[in-house]
Amino acid sequence: FEDYIRARCFLSVYKSSGSKECLHQSRMLFSRVSSIFSEGKTAAEKEIMKVCKENLKSKDGIFDKAPEVITYLYWVARCFESVDVVTALEFARNCIPHLKFLNPNSLPEKILHTLPPIIWRTIFNYSLELSKFEEAYIACDSMLDKRIGKSQFGIDCLHTFVNCLAEKGKLSKLCHFPWIGRRAEVVKVLWMKARSSTGYNSSPSKTNYYHVLYAFLISCNDFQGAAKYMYLYARFLQSTAGMSDSESLREQAHAYAAAISALSLCEHKWLAVRVNE
């Protein structure tokens, strides 16, 4: 219990002074305290749990009945998230090995289905904030695994992740991840953003979601799909720009050329653009 008090004191001093040594001491002491949760119930553990559950109180009471070690580690992660996301991510990660010990015979079904996605979503948020895209992808994919919880958590994060990669210009990352079983959802997200475009914008700082869609589908070897969206892009430009807009007309020509180029990679039976949207 002494280590716990000292850890909180060091964290408080770090918040006001920014001392890296205080951050290091706080992180080390909070880590040391987690070992008491494998030694059976103690007065110290009960007191710490009281603080954790008070701070993690939610309307569904997930952490009221969750395993103590997970509750503690998650609470520590939340304590650090506003001052040092790297440390917050470290403690959130430490929750993962304990998830496999969730006992379906002693825990309510709500906890079994909701707790893992909450942990993974927290890891996802921290990873994205730190631009750790590979780790964010793993967290997102884990939430989409229906065996561990509600897939809607993962769907929401997938939408956030895809938009983040596109907006930050991380096209190579977007095309690199395998997205096994998720490609249709990625295309859906990108198409929703492309469809909401208000007109042609040549600014390099503005994300062109039609271009992103095309590159993504080419990387997936879906050449017919890539041609379809470039054709829709050309139609979009035609409907939003005047004939005197030479820049937009040039972009239309490039879009039609890209569609033809993609179709040239298709087998003969797929040499057509099917537009049903």
N, C-alpha and C positions, 0 to 999 in steps of 0.2 A: 504493500500500500504506500510505503514511503517513496518508492520509485515512481508510482503513479502521480503523487503530489508534486514531486520534483519535475516530472515530465511536463505537467501542466504549467508549472512556474517558468520553466525554460521557454515553453512555447509562448507564454504571455510576454516574456522579456523580448523574444525574437520579434513579436508583432510590433513592439514599440521601438526597438533599437535596430532590427535588421542584422543582428549578430549571427554570423554563420556558425560560430561555435555553439551558440544557444540552440540553433536549429538542429545541429548534429546531436547534441546531448538530449534534446527532447525526443528526436526520432529513435535514438538508441534506447532510451528509458521506456518509451511506449512499447517498443518491440519486446523488451525484457518482461514487461508486465503481462504480455499475452500468454506467457508460459504458465501462469497460475490457473488458467482455465482448464488445464488438463490434469490438475492435481486434486480435483474434487471441490465441493463447496467449502468456501472459507468466508470469514466475516469480511475480509478485504474484497473478495470477489462480489459479494452481495452489495456492498457499498458502491463499487464501481459500476455494477450492472444497473443500479438504481439511477445513477447519473446518465449512463448511456441511453437507457430506455426513456428517460424524461426528455432527453434531447432528440431522440429519434421517434418520438410519439407521432403516430399517423392515424388517420381515421380507420384504416383497416387493421391496425395493431399487429402488423407483420413482425416487428422486432420484439413484441412483448413475449412471444413464444418461440422465437428463433433460437438456435444454439448460441450459448453465451459468447464463445470465441468469435463467431461471425459477427454478432452484434457489436462486440468490442472493436474488432478490426475495422468494421465499417464506420463506426462512430469516430475512430481516430482519423480515418481517411477524410471524413467530413470536416473534422477539426482543422485539418491542414489545407483543405481545398482553396480557401481564400488567401492563403499566405505562401504556399509552396505546393504547386500541383504535382511536381515530380514525387514528393514524399507522399502526397495523397494517393497517387497512382500506385505507389509501392505497397501501401497498406490495403488498398482495394484488391490488388493482385493476390495478396496473402490470404484473402477470403476463399479463393478458388479451390485450393486443395481440400478445404473443409466441406465443400458442397457435396462431395461424393459420399460423405458420412451421414447425410440427412437420412433419417430413419423413417420410412413410410408407415411403420407400425406405431410410432409414438408422436408423429407430428401431423397437424391438420393438413388436409389436402391443399388448402389455400396457400400455406407456407411453401409446400413442396413445389407448387406451380408458379409462385410469384417471387420468392426470394432469389433464386438463381438469375432470372432476368433483371432484377433490380441491381444485383452485383455487377452483372455484365454491362448493363446500361451505364453504370457509374464509371466503369473502366473505359467504356466507349467514349464517354464525354471527356474524361481526362486525357485520353490518348489523342482525341481530335484536337483538343486545346493545345496539346504539345506537338501537334503535327506528326505523331507517331502513327502513320496511316496503316502500316501492316498490323499493328496491334488493334487499331480501331476496326479493321476488317475482320480479324479473328473474333473480337467481341460481338460485332454485328452478326457474323455467321453463327456464333454460339447461341444468340438469342433467337435466331430463325430455326434452330433445332427444336422441333415441337416436343422432343422427349424431355427437355429441361424446363419448359414453361410456355407462356403465352407467346405465340409467334407475332402478335401485334406489336409487342415491344420492339422486335427486330425489324418489322416492316417500317415503323416510324424512324428508327435509326438508319435503316438502309436509305430511306429518302433523304435524310439529313446528310448522310455520308456522300451519296452520289452528287448532291447539289454542292456540297463543300468542295469535293475534288474538281468539279467542273468550274466553279467560281474561282478557285485558286489556280486554275490552269494546270492541274495535275493530270493531264490527259493520259500520259504514259502509265500512271498508277491505275487510273480507271480501267484502261485496256489490259493492264497486266494481271489484275486479280481474276481468279477463275470464275467467280460468280456461279458456281455449280447449282443449277436449279433456280437461280435468281435472275437470269439474264432478261427474261420477259419483264420482270419488275423494274430492272434498271432502265430498259427501253421505255417503259411506261412513265417513269419519273422524268427522263430526258425529254420525251415527247410532250408531256404536260407543260414543261418549261418552254420548249420551242413554240408550242401552240399559243402560249400567252404573250409571245413577242408582239410588239406594236408596230414594228417597221424595221427596215434595214439600218444597221448602225455599223459603220466601218471602224469605229474606235477599237484599238487593240486591247483596251482595258475592259471592254464589254464582252461577256461570254456569248458566243454564238452557239446556241444549243443544237441547231441543225448540223453544224460542223462537228460538234461533239458526238451527236448521234451517228453520223456517217462514219467517223473514225472508230467508234466503239463497235459498230456492226461489221465493219471491214475486219477488225481484229478478231471478231467471232466467226469469220468466214461466212457471214450472212450477207452475201453480195446483193441478192434480190431486195432484202430489207434496206440495205444502204442506198440502193438505187431509188427505192420508193420514197424515202425521206428526203433525198436530194430533189426528186421530182416535186414533192410537196413544197419544198423550200422555193423552188423556182416559181411555182404557182402562187405562193405567198408573196414573193417579191413583185410578181406581175399585178397582184391585186392591191398592193399598198404603195406602189411607186408610179409616178407618171412616166410617159414615154420620153420626156425631156431629161430625165434623171439618168445621166450616162453611167454614173457609178453603180447604180442599182441594176441597170441593163447589163453592165459588164458582169456583175455578180450573178445575174440570172443565167447568162451564157456559161459561166463557170459551173453553176449548179447542174445545168442540163448535161454539160460535158462530164461532170463527176458521175451523174446517173448512168450515162452511157458507158463510162469506164467500168463501173461496178457490174453492169449487165454483161459486159464482155468477158467477165470472169465466171459467169454462170454457165451451167450446162444448157444445152439447146432448149430443153423443155421448160426452163425457168426464165427464158428471155422475154419477160413481160413485167410491167409494173402494175401490181394490184393495189388499188387505192380504195379502201372501204371506210375511211375515217373522214 
